[in-house]
Amino acid sequence: MTQMTQRPPFGEDSPARGSQASDRVRHRTVQAAGLEVPILEAGSGPLVVCLHGFPDHAASWAGILDRLAQEGYWAVAPAQRGYWPGGAAPDGSYRVASTGQDVLTLIEALGREQADIVGHDFGAAAAYGAASLDARRVRKLVTMAAPHGRQLMNALVTDGDQQRRSWYMFFFQTALAEAAVAHDDFAFIDRLWREWSPGYELPDAERAALKETLGAPGVLTEVLGYYRQLFTPPADEATQSLQARAFGAITVPSLYLHGADDNCFAVELSDGMDDLFTNGFERIVIPGAGHFPHVEQPKAVTDRIVGFLNS
């Protein structure tokens, strides 16, 4: 069941609006996982689902959606649970098992049996979760800027440099986080983009659209839930088991991209992750990119994605 939206919840100045390419990107909502999920979409053909991370939103995929559409794909970028008013997790969960299941449910809601999945940051985590929970629904997997496996958690215990990079994760556990992040027109978000992608400046219109997304009623608290549940295991055994499955081996062909200048997650965190991929794995480091390679180097990244999906 689908429903057209009158005003897309991606910001008035969203990069999905205003350019010739973005004029071909459509907005609507799709009923999935108990929510009316806002999506951006372009083209028709085999389905590719593109998943955003933090601090980001679906609109950052607009140019890549258009390119994928030109290549003969139906490209869809949903808002992740929590990222729009009324989009709070129905079960209260922002763990990988839940966001991974969201992807599988969306594929079904779009009327398809299978899709390619492209994910960045927390979107990459959701993509891993989907492929681990039901590999039959995933044809190929592309992830960026967030390695699969326990490398990050291990680094947060053993690596002082990564602990310093990840200071925000610990700060987000506090009651001060909402006020601090929203203060001075979300200057906190500007700081994260500067630190994580040194040398890159997010254009003003895209910055304003992102802040509009995060500043919508109730959204920031829900978004911080992704971090506030990172270090706390689920209470019940069934959910614990599902969460463990979501971190399992990946049995679909996979491509991993990491910015050479990523100052959020060190590129070395992805060393050795190929052990968890049993059906083909390639890792590519993108020069001149930080934590948001799909935004900073869109042509290079999209060329890699299209080449992999078409291979």
Disulfide bonds with the S-S distance in Angstrom:
none
